[in-house]
Amino acid sequence: MPSRRPASAPLRKRQGLQKRRRLRPAAPLARGRPPAGGQSSGGGPDGWRDFAASFVAAGLVEAPEAEQPAEREEEPLTAVEAKGGSAVLLLPPGKALTFNGKCCLTCLYGSVRVCGFGIVPDQPPYNLFSPHTHCALSIEAVAYKESEKSKKEMKAEARSILRAHLVPRAARIKLMKSFVPQCSMVLLEHLETPATRFILRHVEFSRVFTAKEKTVPCSTPEDAALASAGIERQDPGNGLLLSESSLSAIGELVQACQEEDEGCPVILVCGPKSIGKSTFNRYLINLLLNRLPCIEFLECDPGQTEFTPPGCISLINVTEPFLGPPFTHLRTPHKMVYFGETSCEQGTERYLDTLKYVFGAYERDVPLVINTMGWVKGAGLLLLIDVIRLLSPSHIVQISAENFNDMPQLTPEHTSSATGLHTKGKGPLKCKSLANGSEDMELCRVRGDFRPPHSGHRLLCVQQEFPGAGIAGHGQTHRSVLREMAVLAYLGQLQPSGMDLVLPLHSLVPYQVPFSAVSIKVIHTDVAPTHILYSVNASWVGLCRLAEEVQGKADGPVFLTQTPICDCLGFGIVRGVDMDKKLYHILTPVAPENLRLVNCLLVGNIPIPNCVFLNQPGIEGEIPYVTAEYNYGISGAGKLKMKKHLKRREHM
């Protein structure tokens, strides 16, 4: 092989000359031989084109870029400042505002849609949350039926509405100049809730509602008006992107839920991680709430829960739209079990028993949407077959992405004949019950009022097309960070609603619970009885209710030998264990009337976020519960976990 030698000086000069020729195409033209009189043998201007093309083919000049037709400028949005901390936005027909931030939206005129949910003037205000951890929300003006009024009468009506909301005269004049038929106006007000105030207090999340990158320059009066309400405009490409197959599936599901020809539909949504299952569910449910008073939602993914802190399997009746990520709309389900893990990989039998228990509360009087885990490879796919047989959905939405071939199509034939993790094809589901030993979970009679399984479900295949679809870890924010934010949002409910000041958790008065009043079980690992109280201290616990009281020592702690499947009424932090008075000190936002029903504390593998321990203002000296000196031999003790998904500063 010939060795590489540095170019000689004459060669470098020739290269430099060639560069100059590319910059000055007139030089070679002067030495060439253009057709006399501007004509070639072919005649006309074509000769000049052929002559110029010869220089491009020789590499002496670069081909000119084709002229692109000038893009039609988008009709600008009109936004004005109103009373303190608010703005009024006028959207022309079919236009949308994509934004980051949070605000309270009231529709003043026309009709708008946010994440599938339609908002009109006679509805109450809605809180919108658009952090940079998720795709940005968009406020879209949609068509509506207008009354038979002239444009002058419409403007008079809109002007009257603006006066009623104390919009200044100069702002009204500006809005009326942009007023056209079928336009919509919304009032955007500054929003602060106890949960968001508590989250933003922690440095790690203080800018969660601020855009990571400013894709739209903030220099116009409209941007200043929007900023006064707490939001900033984003590129529409950062908003929700729904593929044609998604819209087609959603349209069919909405029609099925309205018709109910074969009973209330049971819709199961499945697919790999980072494929958009949660976003699909939100859009679908919001769209259904435009037409139905309520929807049931079954959460089967303990790692990415929608309405509860992580580690739960729950059934909730949804009556209000959710216009933000999970940590902004935590709600109390009417049936919830604390599973205590973000994955069921080490406890698939207990997972199925728990799912069976929660699903038993579904009364089949309204449509049901089921969210499933993104674990669809290997044993996860086999477990999904078991879940499908147990829940017997009428519709399965299988979401996938390009080049994802690890999951076969879940047709009725495949789900009935394939072998599951705990079931055989075309047979009953057998699963070990932790409470009653071994029992057969007959698919057609999980409860006395359960209907037989569907003879065949309707499979809807959805192909996602957004960047990074189906690539694990490609999400905008790591899943563990989202779980921390859900826990912080739950703890934010401890904050008084009428105060702007955020109170540190150690300044709040805890409940005192006698040892003998509750039983304790550590779910995720085996702990020696002598070390259980060490594990309970400074831990996140599920506040649960056992059907039967567990008798123990009169004044000592009560320990369970098996993990119960029971109702969870809420969560709390064991702030301290008083060994002298035999009391647990528990911080929880659960109402006192519900706390009276709690007789069991379950400790799972859901940690309290590190920032809760590290951010304790007013503490002098060593921070409680944070130390480098501890006994590694104690089960349940451990150092703060490293965040391996975070990039080092030099790699940012």
Order of alpha helices (4+ residues) and beta strands (2+ residues): alpha-alpha-alpha-beta-beta-beta-beta-beta-beta-beta-alpha-alpha-beta-alpha-alpha-beta-alpha-beta-alpha-beta-beta-beta-alpha-beta-alpha-beta-alpha-beta-beta-beta-alpha-beta-beta-alpha-beta-beta-beta-beta-alpha-beta-alpha
